[in-house]
Amino acid sequence: MFVFIPDPFRIRSAWSLLTFTALLAITAMQPGFAQGTHVWTQSRIDEFEKGTPQGVALTSDGRINEGPVSTEALTTPSTFVWSVAVDSGGTAYLGTASPATVLRVGKDGKPFTLFETKDLSVQVVRIAPDGALYAATLPSGKVYRLNPAAGIKQDETSATVVFDAARLDEGKPDETKAQGKAAEEKSTAERNDGAAHYIWDLAFDSTGRLYIATGGTAAVYRVDISVAWR
């Protein structure tokens, strides 16, 4: 007569082996569970630039910070937007190019063409302390005073010119005489040839005086905006 005495250790071992085999079979049928954890390190900016940042900002030294959230507010009819000014009521004014216009955008987000010019670009728009809107165009080098509340489109014939770079020499008779007749004729010829005059920026001081930064020639002019140039 044989007496069988069960071995608990063997029973546990057999059960563990059976369980492990079943787990392997399940894992083989579900590849998703077989994916391990991958760890990598990036420390150079060129490595980060290969990715697409979402909600983060990448600094020049390779750091990642929480980035600003931006949403598209407006698609303009123009190809370029060079300048934006916002009045106290939240209305935005955009200086654009191709075509060159000043767009007024209210809280409803709809653009209205406040000013249109035959120039190539409205390079700068600024709001004066009294609430008037000023727009600088190039290459003619003119600054126009606009009525921001106007419900009709303004243009070069209806807007007031407060600065005209092409007429600067006409306002300096003493210098022209000192340089002689040849210099005067050269200056006139350059204006007739349509020389480019660039206005890069506008600013107002606390008293409301207008300052104009120009190129070709490079200078800063202070203008009494109460006097029109025509």
ABEGO torsion letter per residue (X at the ends): XBBBBBBAAAAAAAAAAAAAAAAAAAAAABAAAABBBBBBBBABAAAAAABBBBGBBBBAAGBBBBBBBBBBABBBABABBABBBBBAAGBBBBBBBOBBBBBBBBAAGBBBBABBBABABBABBBBBAAGBBBBBBOAAGBBBBBBAABABBBBAAABBBABBAAAAAAABAAAAAAAEAAAAAAAAAAAAAGBBBBBABBBBBAAGBBBBBBBOBBBBBBBBAABBAX
